Structure formats: structure tokens, C-alpha cells
Amino acid sequence: IEVALPAVSEQRLKAMDSAGISIQVLSQTAPGVQSIKATSDAVELARRANDCLKKHIEFAPERFRGFACLALQDVDTACDELKRCVEELGFVGALINGSTNGAYLDEPQFGRFWQTLEQLDVPLYLHPGLPADHPQAFHGHPELEGAVWSWTCDTSTHMLRLVFSGLFDRYPQARVILGHMGETLPYMLWRLDSRAAVTTVGRALSQPPSETIKQNVVITTSGVCADAALRCALEAMGDEAVMFSVDYPYEDIQISADWIENANINEEQRIKVCSTNAARVLKLS
């Protein structure tokens, strides 16, 4: 791995320079360590991944930042690793790839994890991972699996579990980042409020689901280069809650950069989306 680091980093920097991107936040892609059954293996691989990521960042520290990889199979160890990554390695948050062996982050065992995020004042990037089950709706249609649709369903459902469980009442300073233009949730806010209001759980919430999402969630444009989706996201979530992201290397970095520079939004919005929102949320200098 170490031998390949300079080549990989130089390739990234070349692509970033061509697209006019100053800073890239690096992370481990799905499924990550969340799918590893043996806890000890997951813990060891998470630490090794973070040490490797730190070496990438050191290659160009003014250009790269990092999200911590965490093995939530062991919550206490994951919290200690998150502290190490933020306080010693300088990472700007954590990224979790979906459920951890079928356990979702609203479950009681993850309480210390949310406390640690609040204490460190860093966000959690909730990224798609391998869904915990395989719904009948997808049987016979493998084309709907993965990034086409099933990951969006699982990730948006994961996020709504956090909202409807009242987790943000317990951890009001916790912040979540959702990619892929918010995994469809910004466009469902009115209906979420309307339908939640007629359910027992919805009526028990301290505020409508849309307000919790707008207060505790920031979204990125990763993987979506569409003006209509961007304008809807800005109107639904607010100008302070949308950040530009490419989803490199899965999406073309130049296509994404050209799109955001020419997207049909005003220049004040463009500056916030491309720069100042990320600088605030991730504490980028």
C-alpha cells in the first residue's frame, strides 16, 4: 500500500487541479468495515485504514482531509479510535457505511458514539453500505441494486430511523452529512411532516421531522449533477445546508466541476455550496 501512495495521491491532485478543486476529503468506500463479522478483524482493519489515510493526507496536507473509518462492532473502541483520528491525526469527522452487521445507528448500543461526536464537535457522514436484508421488491431486478436505487432506500431509511427515534432530542448537537443530494429526503419533507402528524410516533416527536432534518443534516451534491435537484435541495434545506462534492472516482470530476460552475443558481449560493458551507461544517482552513 505504501508504495502506491505517491502515485495515487498524484493522480488525485492532477484531477483536482484540472477541475479547480482545492480540498478533497478522503474516506474509505463501501462496504468498509461495517460488513466484517469478526470484531477483532474489523477493529484492526479500521485502525490500519486510518493510518494509511493519514499517510495520504501527509502527501499534500494543504489539499487533503480525512473522515475516520470506525468499527462500530465494538462501540467503545470505535469511540477511542474516533478521538485518536480527530485529536491526533487531524481528521474532520467520521464516515460510516450503512448498518454495522445489520445494526442501525438509532439502536441503544450506539449512544456513546453519538456522545463522542458531540464532544469532538465533528460530523458523521452517513454513507450507503450493504443493506441489512434483501427486500422482495428487488427480487428478479438486480439492476435496481446498489447505487442505482437500493442504497438510496437503505440510507434514507437509516436517516429516518435516527429522526423518528428521537435521537436528535438526546444529542441535539450531533450533525449528519448525507450524500447524493440528500438521498431523496429534501424532496419528501412536506409529506414526512404530513404523514408523521397522523401517527402515534410522529405526534410524540418534539418537532416535525422536517425541522429535525434541517437542523441536524447537511447534504452534498455527490453523484448528482442536475440543476433541478440542486435548486430543490437549496430551497428545501436552505442555502447553508448544501455542499459540493464529486463522489470521485465513481463520478467524473471534470463533469461535476463544470456543472457546479454553470448551475442555474445565484453566485452567493454558488460560493456557499462550493466553499463556505464546507469550511464551516468541516472546519477547513
Protein Blocks (a to p, Z undefined) as FASTA:
>chain_A
ZZmmmmmmmmmmmmmmmnopabdcdddddebjmlpmblmlmmmmmmmmmmmmmmmmmmmm
mlpccdddddfkbmmlmmmmmmmmmmmnopabdcdehjeehiafkbmklmmmmmmmmmno
pacdddddddfbdcfklgoplmlgcjllmmmmmmmmmmmmmmmnommmmmmmbccddeeh
onommmmmmmmmmmmmmpmklmmpmbdfklmmmmmpccdfehiacfklmmmmmmmnopkl
cccdekiakbcfklmmmmmmmpccdfklmmmmmmmmmmmmnopZZ
